[in-house]
Amino acid sequence: MSAEFFTLHSDLPREGPGRPEDVAWALGLGGVQPGARILDAGCGPGADIAALLLAAAPGGHVTAVDAHAPFVAQAAKRWGRDSRVTLMTGDMQDAEGPFDVIWCAGALYFLGLREGLDVMRGKLRPGGILCFSELVFRGGEPDAALRTALEAEYPAIRPVTHLDGMIRAAGLEPVGQKILPRASLEAYYQPMEKRIAQLRPGADAALNRVLDEGAAEIALWRRHWEDFGYALCVTRRPE
Ligand SMILES: C[S@@+](CC[C@H](N)C(=O)[O-])C[C@H]1O[C@@H](n2cnc3c(N)ncnc32)[C@H](O)[C@@H]1O
């Protein structure tokens, strides 16, 4: 990703859709123990660590890993001195389990969903849970222009109805699933929109292109939120 991309995506409160309520919903469904060992895979700036720890597992431990060092540095500003949190810059595939809970918000697709499910299953203890969010078509066949626009960004985007089969094929049990509500998307997009406006004055051509792409992504979602969204899936590794 370009330097301009990271200019836009620096110091945002989060790097993908989600709110503390979504973490609480998923972990409530999965049944997390207070002392759980948790992996936040692709943690970005660490937006979900508070909800993972404080709400779900106050006596637990979170290993938060992200490939992009500045995001980990941002997470470290809040959590670097908390012994319940280990922050790592690196590949989520290298995190050493076993974990009771793996939280992977908007990041599993970087590995390819099928491969990512396999990798994360291998890091769970039997009975452990994997929660992940994934961009999906919500209903029937989307119109061709929308499909083209979304596939340009994520060629493997699929209907939400395909997810349970993929989860089972990876040897995991589907526990529950929901489409993230609009507020969860706005929790990501509104700060990003503000940042686009701040960066516009004085932006060169390369930065303007990235800002245009960001604005277009937001506009596309607001226009078509009934057609696509993020599915938050809770899955379990069988005992
Ligand atoms: C869409 S962002 C979501 C970040 C965070 N979970 C959130 O919701 O704010 C995806 C994150 O995955 C990270 N990422 C991508 N591939 C990765 C990998 N193989 N290992 C670790 N992190 C990775 C990116 O650096 C990015 O921070």
The ligand as an ORCA input file, in Angstrom:
! r2SCAN-3c Opt
* xyz 0 1
  C      -9.300     -3.449      7.803
  S      -7.983     -3.361      8.954
  C      -8.810     -3.763     10.468
  C      -8.014     -3.373     11.695
  C      -8.693     -3.579     13.034
  N      -9.077     -4.955     13.248
  C      -9.883     -2.671     13.168
  O     -11.025     -3.160     13.036
  O      -9.671     -1.481     13.411
  C      -7.053     -4.821      8.591
  C      -5.736     -4.920      9.341
  O      -5.117     -6.168      9.082
  C      -3.715     -5.956      9.031
  N      -3.115     -7.099      8.340
  C      -3.233     -7.456      7.054
  N      -2.585     -8.617      6.819
  C      -2.039     -8.995      8.003
  C      -1.248    -10.112      8.407
  N      -0.931    -11.087      7.559
  N      -0.878    -10.166      9.701
  C      -1.209     -9.204     10.579
  N      -1.961     -8.123     10.240
  C      -2.361     -8.026      8.967
  C      -3.560     -4.618      8.347
  O      -2.314     -4.032      8.614
  C      -4.734     -3.853      8.958
  O      -4.352     -3.162     10.119
*
